[in-house]
């Protein structure tokens, strides 16, 4: 079961040791989700798409995948 993270600072801490970061972006619905996979849990952070780029700059994930309704885009 995924765990929802409400605090951005906690998400940054969790992303330091993450295996993978996935970003689900849906501009029509106005929702962006950042999913951080660690050894035991999948952590989810929900935000709006306008703040997404500034949040992704703070994260230190090695493998980041951006998923949009149009397709998949690999970053990193």
Long-range contacts (C-beta under 8 A, 24 or more apart in sequence): 2-35, 2-41, 2-42, 2-43, 2-44, 3-41, 3-42, 3-43, 3-44, 4-43, 4-44, 4-45, 4-46, 5-36, 5-43, 5-44, 5-45, 6-45, 8-45, 8-55, 8-58, 11-36, 11-43, 11-45, 11-55, 11-59, 12-58, 12-59, 12-60, 14-38, 14-43, 15-59, 15-60, 15-61, 16-60, 18-61, 18-62, 19-63, 20-61, 20-63, 20-64, 20-65, 21-59, 21-61, 21-63, 21-64, 21-65, 22-64, 22-65, 22-66, 22-67, 23-52, 23-56, 23-64, 23-65, 23-66, 23-67, 24-67, 25-49, 25-52, 25-66, 25-67, 25-68, 26-68, 26-69, 27-68, 28-69, 34-59, 36-61
